[in-house]
Each structure stands twice: as C-alpha cells, then as structure tokens.
Amino acid sequence: MRSSLAFLAFLVLILIGCDRKAAFDVRVSPQAGIWTYNDDLVLNFEIVDTSIIYDLTLSVEHSRDYPWENLYVEIENIFPDGDTLSRPLSLELADKRGKWQGECSGSTCEAIIDLQKSVFFPKKGSYQIRLKQHMRQDSIPGLVDLHLGLYLNETK
C-alpha cells in the first residue's frame, strides 16, 4: 500500500511538471463572444538571448455553434528594427465532416494550434506579434477565448 501511494505521488508530480508555461503570452476574451476587426490580439515581448528557441501556439476556445469550420487570421510579426512580416492563416477548427478539433466540454470546444514550431529571434530587442481577425465579415460570433503563447521549445 505504501509503495502504491509513493508511486501515485511520483506520477502526480510528473504530470504537474509537464504543464508548459508560456515565456510570453496574451489572452483576450472577445466581448459577448464576438471578435471584431478592431480587436487585435497583440503579444509584446523582449528578446535578450537570441539562442533560445520557441514554439508559438494559439488556443481558440469557441462555442459548439461557431458557424464555420475554420477561422481566418492574419499574423503580423514586427521586429526590433521596425521590419514587418505578415501572412494570412486558415486555422482549422473542425474537420471536413464537421467534427470539432481539440477538446469539447459542455457548450464549448478548445483547439490548440501550433502556429510555428522551433522559431528563434535573430536580434535582441522588442518584438510584437499581432493576430488579426481576417474573415469576410466584421464581427465573428462564437469565440469565447483566444490565447497566444510563446513557449520555450524543450526538444533537444
């Protein structure tokens, strides 16, 4: 019995230790579940060590009655020297048969999307990542929470 408890405690510590913490992150909950063109998700951060590698992840929590299978966004990177790089992305929230990606519970689902793996920042200084709603209408209903996180890449 005692060894079973010790093993269970060890397992719990391992599971707690596996929870990734963002080095930099920003979260927004669109007002009344509606994301408009004016509600950019902006992540500002400072890079002091250019040898660190990161993963950029977006978590999208949406209602089960979100009306589309994807969410179009534009991601814009602003570098310390003022250079800007932007590109449109289609974030797949459901498969072709309409099954939601990610985990669903109650009336909402959460899709965790890897935007970019193993990214590094070549210059020291202030960076900004801006995520813009890029759908064909101003107000997108059914979005509960958006979380943009820059995580330390722990693969060796």
N, C-alpha and C positions, 0 to 999 in steps of 0.2 A: 504493500500500500504506500509506504513511504517513498519508494523509488518511482512509483507511478505519479505521485504528486510532484516530485522533483522534475521528472520528465515533462509534465504538463506545464510547470512554471518555466522551464527552459524553452519550450515551444512558444509560449506566450511572449517571452522576451524576444525571441527571434522574429515573431510576427510583428511586434511593435517596432522593432528595429528596421523592418523592411519598408516602413512608411516613408516615402520620399518627401522631402521638404524642399520647397522651391527656394532657390537662391534669390530670385526676384519674382514677384508676382503681383497681379492686379485682378480684382474681381468686380464685376458690375452686375447688378440685378435690374434689368430694364423695368422702368416704371409701368405698373399694370401689365407686365409680361409682354410689352411691346418695344421692340428695338427699332429706333428711327435712324435716318441718315445722320442726324446730329449727335448721336450717342456713340462716339468712337470709344473703343477700349484701348487705353494708352498705358504702355509699360515704359517707365523711365528707369534707367539703371546706369551705374558707373562701373566700368571695367578698369581694374588696376593690374590684373595679371592676365596677359594675353595667351598664356599657355593652357589655361583652363578650357575644357570642352564642355558644352552644354547640350541639352535637349530642350526644344521649345514645344510645349504642349498646350492644347486648348481643350477645356472641359465645357461642354454645352449641355445644360440641363433645360429640357423643353417639355411641354405638356404632351400627352398622348394624342391630342387633337391638333398638333402642329400640322399645318396644311400641305407641307412639301416633304419630299424625301431627302432634300439637301438644303444647304444654306450657302449662298454665295457671299464671299467676303473678299475684301482687298487687304492684303497685308503690306504695310509700308515700313521699311527699315530706314532710320535716319542715323547716320554715322557722325562721329565727333567733328569731322571736317565739314559737315553740312550736306554731304552727298546723300542722295535718297535713292532707294531701290524699292520698287513696288511691283506686285503681281497679284492677279486675281486667283482665287482658290474656290473650288467647289467642295464643301465639307459634306460628306455622305452621312446622313443621319439615319437612313433606312436603306435596306437592300431593294432590289428591283421588284420583289414581291410585297414590299411594304412593311417588312419586319424591322422594327427599330434596332439600330446598332447599340451596343452598350448595355447597361443595366436599367431595367424598369422596375419601379416600385410605386404602387398606388397610381396616382394620376400623372406622374412624371417619369421621364427617362433621362439618363445621363450618358452621353457619348464622350469618350476621352480620345482625342485625336492628336496624333503626333504630327505636328506641323513641320518640324525639322529635327533630325537626329544628328548628333555629332557636329554641332556648329561651334565655331570659335570666332572670336572678335580680334582682328589683327592690330587694332590701335587702342591705346589706353585713352580713356575719356568717357564722356557722356553719350549714351545711346538712347534711342527711343524706338519702340516697336508699336505701331498703331494698327489696330484692326478695325476696319470699317465695314459696315453693313453694305452689301453690294447687290442687293436683289433689285427687281424691276419695280418695286413699289416702296414708298417712303416708310411705311410702318409695317413691321413684321411681327405678327402676333404669336403667342405661344412660347416665347423664350423666357425662362424663369431666371437663369443664372449663367453667366459667362465667366470663365476663369482662365486667364492666360498666365502660364508659368514657365519660367526658365529654370530648369533643373540641372544640377551637376550631373554630367554623364559619368556613370560609375563603371562602364565597361573598360576592361583593361586589355 
